[in-house]
Amino acid sequence: MFEFQDQVVIVTGSGSPKGIGRTIARTFAKQGAVVIIADMNEEGIKDTVAAIEEEGGKAMGITVNVTSPESVQQMADTIMEKYGRIDVLVNNAGISQKVTVADMKLEDMRRIFGVNMFGLFLCTQACMKPMRAAKYGRIVNLSSVSGKRGGGVFGGAHYSASKAAVLAFSKNLSREISAEGITINSVCPGLINTEIWKSLPKEDADKVIDGIPMGRPGETQEVANAILFLASKEASYITGEEIDVNGGSHMD
């Protein structure tokens, strides 16, 4: 199961050492995929590619600004020229900002949506073309528990709104193109054990943990495992869905 041998998998935001993108990329590589490390952090790209290659995997780094239509299209064109296929797109790139609505500026809203929603849209649109031609594709979008319950630990209302938009976008797109062999699903992580979580004061951290039935933050590997499933051929009849990976902090 979960065979990705020679499939080409793009993971945006996978150059950063702080989030879950690097774990996602390494997980796909261990299953035989050629993983595209797409990020603005050039040093981070090199580190992720090196980590994958040290583990015997295959990866290629591409510097991309997901908010730029030209940069995103160049990424897709480069991949198609080299590999001739795009099988999986994981829209992981995202940013956050802790600010109240009263203190929020319009530019803050534009910046958060620019990456979290508009960047996701641009990457999806560019990768849909080769997927439609091949009559096969898997798109997995990273939303958040904040986009479902309205707020979380780290982000403001603009972050929650952008992640809610990801869910609606994914469901609508699944209605448009799922008949062509392409599935579109979302993963909604809750509190995950990243560098951001580790930076929280203990008092704040304890309050968050109290709201999680499992009594702990999730691990990046646990999120990557859910994404791997949705991107697999085994998940062929699942589209327009969202998987919560939050230890029970939010239940539908």
C-alpha positions in Angstrom: 0.0 0.0 0.0 0.9 3.7 -0.4 3.2 3.1 -3.4 4.6 6.3 -4.9 7.5 4.9 -6.9 8.6 7.4 -9.5 5.5 9.6 -8.9 6.3 13.3 -8.9 5.1 15.0 -5.7 5.3 18.8 -5.1 5.3 19.9 -1.5 5.1 23.7 -1.1 6.7 25.3 1.9 8.8 22.3 2.5 12.1 24.1 2.9 11.3 25.6 6.3 12.7 23.7 9.3 10.0 25.1 11.6 6.8 23.5 10.2 5.5 20.2 8.9 6.5 20.5 5.2 9.9 18.9 5.6 8.4 15.9 7.3 5.8 15.6 4.6 8.5 15.7 1.9 10.6 13.1 3.6 7.7 10.8 4.1 6.8 10.8 0.4 10.5 10.2 -0.5 10.6 7.2 1.7 7.7 5.7 -0.4 9.7 6.1 -3.6 8.4 9.5 -4.9 10.5 12.1 -6.6 9.8 15.0 -4.3 9.9 18.7 -5.4 10.9 20.9 -2.5 9.2 24.2 -3.4 9.9 27.2 -1.2 11.3 30.7 -1.0 13.9 29.7 1.6 16.9 28.6 -0.6 19.0 27.5 2.3 16.1 25.5 3.6 15.5 23.9 0.2 19.1 22.7 0.1 18.8 21.3 3.6 15.6 19.4 2.8 17.0 18.0 -0.4 20.2 16.9 1.4 18.2 15.2 4.1 16.1 13.2 1.6 19.1 12.2 -0.4 21.0 11.1 2.7 18.1 8.7 3.3 18.3 7.3 -0.2 15.4 9.3 -1.6 15.0 11.5 -4.7 14.3 15.2 -4.5 14.7 18.4 -6.5 14.6 21.9 -5.1 12.8 24.8 -6.8 12.7 28.4 -5.5 9.2 29.6 -5.9 7.0 32.5 -4.7 3.6 31.0 -4.4 2.0 34.5 -4.6 3.4 35.2 -8.0 1.6 33.7 -11.0 4.8 33.8 -13.1 6.9 32.1 -10.5 4.3 29.4 -9.9 3.9 28.7 -13.7 7.7 28.6 -14.1 7.8 26.0 -11.4 5.2 23.8 -13.1 6.9 24.2 -16.5 10.3 23.3 -15.0 8.9 20.1 -13.5 7.1 19.1 -16.7 10.2 19.7 -18.7 12.3 17.5 -16.4 9.9 14.8 -15.4 6.9 15.1 -17.8 4.4 14.6 -15.0 2.9 16.0 -11.8 1.1 13.3 -9.8 0.6 15.0 -6.4 0.4 18.5 -5.2 0.5 19.2 -1.4 -0.3 22.8 -0.8 1.5 23.2 2.5 2.9 26.8 2.3 1.3 29.0 4.8 1.9 31.9 7.2 0.2 33.2 10.3 0.1 36.3 12.5 -1.2 36.7 16.0 -3.2 40.0 16.0 -6.7 41.1 17.1 -9.2 42.3 14.6 -9.1 45.7 16.3 -5.3 46.0 15.5 -5.4 44.3 12.2 -4.6 46.2 9.0 -6.0 45.6 5.6 -2.4 44.8 4.5 -2.2 42.1 7.1 -5.4 40.5 5.7 -4.0 40.7 2.1 -0.6 39.2 3.2 -2.2 36.2 5.0 -4.7 35.5 2.2 -1.9 36.1 -0.4 0.0 33.0 0.7 -2.6 30.8 2.4 -5.4 31.1 -0.2 -4.2 32.9 -3.3 -0.9 31.0 -3.4 -2.8 27.7 -3.0 -5.1 28.7 -5.9 -2.2 29.5 -8.2 -0.3 26.3 -7.5 -3.5 24.3 -7.9 -4.4 25.9 -11.2 -0.9 25.4 -12.6 -0.7 21.7 -11.6 -4.3 20.9 -12.7 -3.3 21.2 -16.4 -0.9 18.2 -16.5 -3.1 16.2 -14.1 -6.1 16.7 -16.4 -4.1 15.6 -19.4 -3.0 12.5 -17.5 -6.5 11.8 -16.1 -4.9 11.3 -12.7 -3.9 13.5 -9.8 -4.0 14.1 -6.1 -4.3 17.5 -4.5 -4.1 17.8 -0.7 -4.6 21.2 0.9 -3.4 22.2 4.3 -6.2 23.9 6.2 -6.3 24.1 10.0 -8.5 23.5 13.0 -8.7 27.3 13.2 -10.6 27.3 9.9 -13.3 25.0 11.4 -13.8 26.3 14.9 -12.8 30.0 14.3 -9.5 30.7 16.1 -6.7 28.8 17.6 -3.5 29.4 19.4 -1.3 31.3 17.0 -3.3 33.0 14.3 -5.7 35.9 14.1 -9.1 36.1 12.4 -7.5 36.6 9.0 -5.6 33.3 9.4 -8.8 31.5 10.5 -10.7 33.0 7.5 -8.0 32.0 5.0 -8.0 28.4 6.3 -11.8 28.3 6.1 -11.6 29.5 2.6 -9.3 26.6 1.8 -12.0 24.1 2.8 -14.7 25.8 0.7 -12.3 26.1 -2.3 -11.3 22.4 -2.1 -14.9 21.2 -2.0 -16.0 23.3 -4.9 -13.0 22.2 -7.0 -13.7 18.5 -6.2 -17.1 19.0 -7.8 -15.5 20.5 -10.9 -12.7 17.9 -11.7 -13.1 14.7 -9.7 -14.7 13.0 -12.6 -11.3 13.4 -14.4 -9.5 11.1 -12.0 -8.3 14.0 -9.8 -9.1 14.1 -6.1 -9.0 17.2 -3.9 -9.0 16.8 -0.1 -7.9 18.8 2.9 -6.1 18.1 6.2 -6.9 20.2 9.3 -4.1 19.9 11.8 -4.6 21.1 15.4 -1.8 21.8 17.8 1.4 20.3 16.3 4.8 19.9 18.0 6.8 22.5 15.9 9.2 25.2 16.8 6.3 27.7 17.1 4.7 25.5 19.8 7.9 25.1 21.7 8.3 28.8 21.9 5.0 29.2 23.9 5.3 30.2 27.6 4.5 27.1 29.8 1.4 28.7 31.2 -0.1 29.3 27.8 1.0 25.8 26.6 -0.7 24.2 29.6 -4.0 25.9 28.8 -3.9 24.6 25.2 -3.1 21.1 26.3 -6.1 21.1 28.7 -8.3 21.5 25.7 -7.0 18.4 23.9 -8.6 15.1 24.9 -5.4 13.2 24.0 -3.4 15.5 26.3 -0.6 16.2 24.0 0.4 18.1 20.8 0.5 16.1 17.6 3.7 15.2 15.8 4.5 16.3 12.3 4.7 12.7 11.2 1.1 12.2 12.3 0.0 14.9 9.9 2.3 13.6 7.1 0.7 10.1 7.5 -2.8 11.5 6.9 -1.6 13.4 3.8 0.2 10.3 2.5 -3.1 8.4 2.6 -5.1 11.0 0.8 -2.5 11.3 -1.9 -2.4 7.5 -2.4 -4.1 5.4 -5.0 -5.9 3.7 -2.1 -7.8 6.9 -1.4 -9.3 6.8 -5.0 -12.9 7.3 -3.9 -12.3 10.1 -1.4 -12.7 13.7 -2.6 -13.9 17.0 -1.2 -13.2 15.7 2.3 -11.3 17.0 5.2 -9.4 15.0 7.8 -8.9 16.4 11.3 -5.6 15.6 12.9 -6.0 17.4 16.3 -6.1 14.9 19.1 -9.8 15.5 19.6 -9.6 19.3 20.2 -12.3 19.7 17.6 -14.8 17.0 16.6 -17.4 17.3 13.7 
